[in-house]
Amino acid sequence: MAISMILITGATGRIGSKLVESLLQSGKPVRVLVRNSQKAANLQALGASVCLGDLNRLDHLDVALQGCDRLFSIPPNTINQAEQEIQLYQAAKRTGIQHIVKLSTVKSDPESPCQFFKHHATAEQHLKQSGIKFTILQTNSFMQNFLWFSHEMRTKGTLSLPMRDAKTAPIDIRDVVRVGSAILTEEEHEGKTYNLTGSELLSLAEIAEKLSIVANQKITYIDASSLDFKQTLIQSNVPEWFAEAVTTSWQIASKGKPTLTDVVTQIGGKQPITFDEFAWDYKTIFAQE
Ligand SMILES: NC(=O)c1ccc[n+]([C@@H]2O[C@H](COP(=O)([O-])OP(=O)(O)OC[C@H]3O[C@@H](n4cnc5c(N)ncnc54)[C@H](OP(=O)(O)O)[C@@H]3O)[C@@H](O)[C@H]2O)c1
């Protein structure tokens, strides 16, 4: 399929930076909308065409989308995420984008008490009604989220989250990128919503056990109270609304019963990365210095 140019938003983030690399390596034309000039220069050095701009600026969106025929939207978890996404899709409509791939979450729900999940549902609904061809990637939680807790694990030997004994279906970001790259370049995914999981259902106690082996020290899972968890986030200078949304997202996950899917294998062409593989790949971050 001939592609003129793919615009990627969120290109300096965890998924976006790997997606840009993957697409450039396979020879695809990539443009990024980036608000930070140093980060933009890094992506330019890799071969991406760069548009300096902000998702909150309508004029920047039109300029960034001009001459593109594909859009991969990786929305940041902002307080006005749905508004940013809707404006982006409206601009995509104006500028003639033919296919949008939206990164979303499996917990997307218009009635969700979690702001993140509500925003995703609102944006998904708008995208579906936009008349533009779309593919939605509803992913489960990223394995790389555990990197956020590596300091606690290294220094205290604990992993504290309000997850009770619930199972998760964590997915490695590299698998999300593999699926996303394939979808951008194949027509058969238009109009589809995919649920992306890893290959294992794991409780946090099981995850702590796996990380203990890699870290070479005992890591104990602590079923934290939501209040304690939120307070810890606030103490680390996270804004109150964000701490609330993150805490609620774990609370919702703690009540969920995820089902494994084979989307990564079917579309990405390879078995999902296991949690053990992920943990060993990031050993230097989990292990004590
Ligand atoms: N964490 C999970 O387990 C999980 C699971 C499912 C879905 N998701 C979804 O994944 C998405 C986050 O992906 P990620 O972790 O790769 O993102 P991330 O690392 O947080 O990166 C966010 C990106 O958005 C950019 N950005 C933020 N505000 C912007 C603005 N006003 N204008 C232009 N760019 C802006 C950031 O640019 P700067 O570099 O300039 O800050 C960065 O490139 C969210 O939609 C989340 O709901 C997450």
The ligand as a Gaussian input file, in Angstrom:
#p B3LYP/6-31G(d) Opt

LIG

0 1
 N        0.100000       2.780000      30.764000
 C       -0.645000       1.800000      30.329000
 O       -0.580000       0.672000      30.833000
 C       -1.590000       2.029000      29.185000
 C       -2.433000       1.006000      28.770000
 C       -3.295000       1.234000      27.701000
 C       -3.301000       2.461000      27.056000
 N       -2.467000       3.449000      27.501000
 C       -2.512000       4.745000      26.822000
 O       -1.241000       5.028000      26.251000
 C       -1.160000       6.449000      26.074000
 C        0.158000       6.941000      26.591000
 O        1.176000       6.374000      25.793000
 P        2.705000       6.524000      26.243000
 O        2.871000       5.895000      27.581000
 O        3.558000       6.097000      25.105000
 O        2.777000       8.112000      26.419000
 P        3.843000       8.963000      27.222000
 O        5.146000       8.251000      27.316000
 O        3.186000       9.493000      28.446000
 O        4.066000      10.182000      26.203000
 C        3.096000      11.172000      25.994000
 C        3.428000      11.845000      24.679000
 O        2.476000      12.891000      24.427000
 C        3.188000      14.102000      24.159000
 N        2.383000      15.263000      24.562000
 C        1.853000      15.540000      25.782000
 N        1.184000      16.704000      25.757000
 C        1.328000      17.188000      24.492000
 C        0.901000      18.374000      23.843000
 N        0.148000      19.298000      24.482000
 N        1.224000      18.556000      22.547000
 C        1.996000      17.646000      21.887000
 N        2.416000      16.491000      22.446000
 C        2.100000      16.281000      23.737000
 C        4.456000      13.990000      25.004000
 O        5.391000      14.931000      24.537000
 P        6.593000      15.518000      25.484000
 O        7.731000      14.567000      25.259000
 O        6.832000      16.870000      24.955000
 O        6.087000      15.510000      26.902000
 C        4.810000      12.525000      24.688000
 O        5.351000      12.404000      23.398000
 C       -2.320000       7.058000      26.864000
 O       -3.356000       7.386000      25.961000
 C       -2.736000       5.907000      27.757000
 O       -4.077000       6.004000      28.186000
 C       -1.614000       3.269000      28.535000

